């Protein structure tokens, strides 16, 4: 049988999942390479043979996306499968044009073929952009289930930045687990606030194996989506978050728009810090595009540990990395909290940035008043620490969801900003979860 020579464009997440669920054992397909972007240190590695399966005894090389045109020509690639998220429709079509110009097919996977079926009810929580507040909504939903004596575990979109085989299935139940696995800052930002709340988190590479293990200790499985990707598990309730701070983006990014169109529940988050006219316009857009979805509002309540320490001071704000980098936000919760507390100025960290942190600012020129918490490697973590140490400021506001001071030395006085999702409309998100529990006859509602 002739095998179609295929390359998968990815960012160490959706690409591996699509391969494992659709192509690993497909004798009509030969995956010659993954391409990688966004995540430093992924390209140049090999997807290991033990994960790739018997058709790939040497594994599969991972090459930079910048080599795609050369790869198509030299490896006689006939088909390129696009497999990552949070990309504008325009940029997506630029990539498609490049592939088509080189003579290969450009393929977008459908929503259903890669969704694994669970033996337990699944609630998925996705979004139209990175940084809308999915993890906070996941925490809310799990607490709502917990209040009904229903066990839920959180399965997070992959962030396989370390040894791929070693992290095939990873279970995090404590901060000590995060330390033991040596997770990156980006992983901690998604996991730490959940495990500190007593929530078990799963992640890794092989989501079939992850799902089966998660099912063994849960009444309900929560799919906690990353970026604005679609769920890996077939959801029984599909919740999608919208951002009033980026109106219009719900129609401009892939696959965020698909999520909007698929959703059972659309959550307009952060309404407490957004303009009411924008919120109303976003609600109208949501209702027009997905008239069958329930549209509700939530607030993201920000708490600054010591507002007086910020008032009248020059403040260095450290924000959640993905939100302000490829998420495109020029600010986050930290900047909002510092301004509300009367900061004299937000210090521009760019003149003090070193190494990969300086490179991050060059890549994302919209960042002028905040420092993204980047830490994909020990070296980058050290460069983040050096940048903070050099920055001339009176106080640092740390608005990542993690206790950053456990990982690096912050020589300036530091104040943490934290945030929680709370209801801001009727029906509430808790009402939605209660109706779902009754409909699915979960836990104490069983006959």
N, C-alpha and C positions, 0 to 999 in steps of 0.2 A: 504494500500500500504506500502510495506517495504521501509523504508527510508535509504539511504546509509549514514552511519556515516562518517562524513568528518571533517578534520581539514584544515585550511587555513594558510599557512606559509607566514608571511608578515613583514612589517616594517612601519605600520601605513600609508598606501597610496593605492597602487595597491590592497592589500588584501581586504580593505573595498569596493573598487570600484567593484572588481570581485564579491564579495558577493552581493552587491546591484543590479548589473545588471544580474547576472546569477543564484544566489541561494536563494535570499531573499524569493521569492514566489514559489519556486520549492518544491512541496510536496514530491518529490522522494528523496530529500536530507535533511539531518539533520546536520547542522554545529555545532559541539560540542565545538569548540574553535578556536580562532585565536592564532597563536604563533607570538612573536615579537622579533625583533633583531635590532641592529644598534642604535635605538633611545632610550635614557634613559627615564625611567619613564612611558613607555607605558604599559609594562606588569604589571599584578596585577589589572588592571582596567577591566571594562565591557563595551562591545559595547552596547549602550543603547537600551532598548526595543522599544522606539519610532522610532528609525532608523532601528532596526532589523526586525520589522514587527510582524504580528499576530502569525506567527509560533514560535516566540521566545519571549514569554511574560516576561521572566526573563532576556532578553538580552543574550549576548554571552560572556563568559569569555575570557580574553586575558592573555596568559601565556607565560613565557620565552621559547624561542626556545630550550634552553638547556634541557627543560622538554619533548621534543617531543617524545622520545622513550617511556618514562613512560606514556605519554598521549595516545599513540597508544595502548599500552597494557591495561591500566586501563579503558579507555573509549571505547575499542573495535573499534577503528578507522579503517575503511576499505579503505579510500581514503584520500590522502594528496595532496592538490592543492598548488603548489608553486606560490607565488604572490609577489615577489619584484624584484628589478633590481640592475644593476651594480655588478654582481657577476661573477667570472671567471667560465668558462666551467668546469674546474677541481673541484672547490669547489661545484658547482651545482651538479655534479655527485656524490660527496662524500655525499651530503645530500640525493640524490636519493637512494644511496646504503643503507644508514641507514634506510630509510623508507621501502625499499623493504625487507631488512633483518628482519624487524619487522612484515612483512607479509601484509603490506598495498600497494595499488597502488600509484604510484607517477605520478602526472598529471601536465603538462604545458598547460596553456590555449592558444588557437589559437589567432591570431592577430585580427580577425574580430568580434568574438562573443561578446566582451565587448566594442566595439566602438559604441558610441551613434551617431545617425544621426541628423544633424542640418538642420534647414530651411535656414540657411545662409551659404555662402561659408566658408570653414575652411582651414586655413593654419596651418600645424603642424610643429613645430621646435623641433627636438629631436637630439640625439647624440649617439655616440658609447661608450662614457665614461662620467662620472661626470667631470665637470670643463673644458669642451671644449669651452664654451662661448655661450651657447644657449640663455641666457637672453639678452646678447648684440646683438645677431642676431635678437631676437624678437623685441628689441627696434628699430633696423635698419628697419625691415620690417614694423613696425607700422608707423615709420616716413615716409617711402616710400609711404605707403597708404595715410597718412595724407597729403602729398604733392600733392596728386591727389584728395583731398577733400573727402576721403573715411574714414568713422568712423570704427575704429577697437578697440576691447577690448582684453586684455590679460587674458587668463584663465590658471592659473598655476597648475601644478601637485601638489597633496595634500601634506600638511605638518600639519596634524591634531594633534598637540602636546598638545593642551589644552582641554577644555571641548568639547567633540565630538558633543553633541547635540546642544550646543550653537553656534558652528562654522559650522553648516550644510551648510549654504551658507554665505559667507562673501565677501563683496565688499569694495575695498580699492581705494579711489580716492585722498587721501592726506596723508601727514605724520601724521597729527592729527588722522586720522583713524587708523594708525598703533599703535599710542600711546593708543587710546581708546580701541582697541581690546587686547592690551597687548601682541603683537606678540613677538616671540623669535628672537634672533639674526639671526638664520638660515632662518626664514621667511623674516626678514627685508632685508637680503642680496639678496633675490629674488624680493622683492616688491618695496623697497624704491627708487632705481634708476629709476624705471619706473614711479611711481606716481610723483616723482619730475619733470618728463618730461611731466606731464599732461596726463598720460596714466592710464585708469581705469583697475584695476586688480581684478579678481575674484579667489577665492579658497575656500576650505572647505572640505566637506565629501560627500555630495550627488550631484554627477556631472550631473545627469539628471536635477535636480532643478537649479543648477548653470548654465547649458547651456541655459535653457529656459529663465532665467532672463538676461543672457548676450546677447542673441539674440534680446531682446527688445531694446537695445541701440547700436547695432552694425550693420554695413554693412558686416563686415568680422569678424569672430571669429578666434583669434590666440590661438592655443594650445601650451603652453610654457612648454615643457616636463621637468620633473625632473630626476636626475640621468641619466640613459640611457634607461628609460622606453619607451614603445610604447605609441602612442596617445590613449587617452580615447574617443576622438571624431573621426569619420570617416573623414579623410582629403581629400580635393580636390587638395591640393598641399602639398607634403610631403618633407620637407627640413631636412636633417640630417647632423650634423657637425662632422668633423674628426679632430684629433689632431696630428700634426706632432711631438709634444714633446713626444708622446707615440706610436711610430710606431709599428704596429703589434697588438695593443690592439683591433683594429676594428674587429679582427677575434677571439678574445679570451674571450669575455665577453657576458653575456646574460642580456637583449635581444639586446645589441648593434649591434651584427652581423645581427640580424633580421632587425633592423632599416636600416642598410646599404643596405641590399638586397631589401628592400621595397621602398627606396627613389626615388623621382622624381629628386631631386637636392641634390648633395653632396657638402658640403662646407668645404674646407680645411682651417681652421682658424689658426690664429697666425703665418702666413707665414713670418712676419717681424722679428720674433725671432727664427726661425728654420732654419736648414741647407737645402740648396737647393736640395741636392741629396736625402735627406729624403723626402722632399715634392714631388719630382718627383716620387720616389718609391711609396709613398702613393697614388698619382694620378693614377699610373699604376695599383696598387692593386684594387683601387676603380673601375676603368674602366673594369678590368677583371671580377670582381665579380658582377657588376651591369652595364652592357654595355649600358643600355637604359637611365641611369641617366645623367643629365648635371653635370659636375664637374667644380666648380669655386673656386677661392681663395679669402680669405679676410685676412686682417691684424687686429691685436688687438693693437691699438696704445695706449701706456701707457704714461700718463702725471704725472710727479712728481711736486707737487705744488711749492716746493722750493728746487731745486737740490743742491744749495750751502750749505744748512743746513745739507746735508748728506755727502758731499765730505770730505773725510779724517776722518770720524767719525765712532764710534762703533755703529752699528744700530741694533735695535730690529725690526724685520719685522713681522707684523701681517697679515696673509693671510686669504682669504675666507676659512671657516672651511671645508665644504664638499669636496672641490677640493683637499686639502692636506691630508685629513683623508681617508675616504673610496674611494676617487678618486685616491689615490695612488701617487699623485705628491709630490716630495720632496720640491718643491718651487712653487711660483706663480708669479703674476705680481709684487708684492712688492719686492721680491728678485731680479728680473730682473731689476727693476727700481733703486734699491739701488746700485747694482753693476755698472750699467751704469753711475750713478752719482758719482762714485768714492769712495764708502764706504770703509773705512779701514778694516772693518770686519763685518760679520753678527754674532750677538751674539747668542750663543746657549742658549735658554731659559729653557732647561730641569732642570738645577740645581736649578732654582728659582720657578719651578711649584709647585702648591699646590692643594690638593684635587682632584677633578675630572679632572683638567687640567693635573696633574701628571699622573693620570690613562689613559688619552688620549695618552700621550707620550708612556706609557708602551704598549698600544694596537697598536700603529703605530710607530714602532721603526725606520722607514725610515726618520722620522722628526728630524732633528738635528740643523737646522739653522733658522727655522721659527716657529712662534706661531700661531696655528689655532684659529680663533675667535669663540670659543665655547660659547653658551649661551642658552641652552635648558630650563633653569630654572633660577630663581632669585639667587639661591645659586651658580650655575655654573657661572653666570655673576659676582658675587662677587669674586669668585675664580679666574676668568680671570683678574679682576682688581687687586687683590692681587699679582698675578704672575707678571703683568706688573710693579707694584710698586716696587717689590723686585729685578727686573732684573737690573743688572749693565750695563747701556748703556748711550750713549750720546744723542741719538735721536731715536724716534719711527717712523717707516714708516707704516702707516695704509693703507692696500691695500684691505680691504673689500669694497663692493659696498655701504656701509652705513656710516653715520656720527657717528662713534663709540663714539666720545667724548660727544655726547648727552646722552649716556646711562651710561657711566662709567667715572671715573676720571682717566686721564692719566697724571701723575705728571711730566713726561719727556717732552721736546719739541717734538712735533708731526708734521709730514708731511704726507699729504694724497697722495696716488697714485690712479689715476682713469684710466679707459681704455674704448675705444670706438671701435666698429667694423667698418672698412672702406673697400671699394673695393680694390682688388689687382690684378684683372685679367679681361679679356674680354671673354665672356659676363660677365656683373656685376650682382650682386644680384638685383640691381634696375631694370636691364633689365628683369630679370626673373619675378619680381613682376609686371612690366608693361605688359608683355605678359599675365600673369595670369588675370590681371584686364580686359584686352581686351577679353580674351577667355570667362571669366565668365560674361562679360557685366555688370560690377559693376559700380554703381554711375553714373558719367557723361557720361559713354560709353553706357548707356541704350538707346535703340531705342525709 
